[in-house]
Amino acid sequence: MNRAAALRLGAFAGVLALAFGAAFGIGSAVGPIAAAGDTSAAPAHGEEMGGMEHGSHAAGGQLPGLAVSDQGYTFAPVKTFFTGQQQTELRFTIQGPDGKPVTKYTKTHEKDLHLIVVRRDLSGFHHVHPAMAADGTWSIPFTFTAGGTWRLYADFQPAGHDSTITLGTDVNVTGMYVPVPVAEPASVYSFDGYDVTLAGAPVAGKESELTFKVSKDGKAVTDLQPYLGAFGHLVSLRGGDLAYLHNHPAEHAAPGTKGGPEITFATTFPTAGTYSLFLDFQHAGAVHTAEFTVKVGPSGPPIVPPTATTTTTAGHAETPHGH
């Protein structure tokens, strides 16, 4: 059952609630994936993660996205309660060490700030780019597609700062809440005629190489378009606490160039556990998102995609991805 069907079934059953869930869920996928164990050591404090180097974090080597404040900067939403299924406006500021809204940033991947919005069960992933007013207030029209607790991440680099910072905060959305379970680990994600395969050998605490291969209607895609300076963007969220890893491929995508079918990332999963991966890529003028579940341990068999993919449409119409 896809997500849209699950939400409709919940509506017919009359399950109305304001959710504060910690379940995980991503879209349907097919194909086996090698699972690993459950223990490992975390990377050294301040280690580069997946190609986007984050500076030192809060005490104890805290990972990106777990704190609303870090290094003197605070993620401050204007409001934290919303109504589901109604268009609203997300408005927030990034307060600096002096307590004032930050108004000057260093662009990272062609934007001053990247905003990730996802429900805490991981159903409904959005990577969007709000606009900033002169007073430092960021805003963007947005519709929360279902009730529950949603996680917001602000990924940015203040002007004069030597690294990016990722802050996270929760907002509450009234309305229907039907928790969506996490999909089983798989090496293929199929939707709208696209098949995206995943290969690699993720190991906790060590840099791992992940390669995604994109095909459309059974043919390899060789004309991927640049999107924010790259042929793909990868966000990984750790199950349980939703620690955030924002990774980019080493290959730069200059305007007018073409890429694919493969997109490779160097990624460090800091601990053992289950991670949800969201790959954004642009093709034929539209940005698409492929979703994967990966289990990471101290060592383990590699993820091996099947030699031939079978197209299975993934249902995620109830939470269209925003870019």
Secondary structure as UniProt FT lines:
FT   HELIX           3..13
FT   TURN            45..46
FT   TURN            50..51
FT   TURN            59..61
FT   TURN            64..65
FT   STRAND          69..70
FT   TURN            71..72
FT   STRAND          73..77
FT   STRAND          81..83
FT   TURN            84..85
FT   STRAND          87..95
FT   TURN            97..98
FT   TURN            109..110
FT   STRAND          113..119
FT   TURN            120..121
FT   STRAND          125..128
FT   STRAND          131..132
FT   TURN            134..135
FT   STRAND          137..143
FT   STRAND          148..156
FT   TURN            159..160
FT   STRAND          164..174
FT   STRAND          188..191
FT   TURN            192..193
FT   STRAND          194..200
FT   TURN            204..205
FT   STRAND          207..216
FT   TURN            217..218
FT   STRAND          219..220
FT   STRAND          224..225
FT   TURN            228..229
FT   STRAND          233..238
FT   TURN            239..241
FT   STRAND          244..247
FT   TURN            255..256
FT   STRAND          262..268
FT   STRAND          273..283
FT   TURN            284..285
FT   STRAND          286..297
FT   TURN            317..318
//
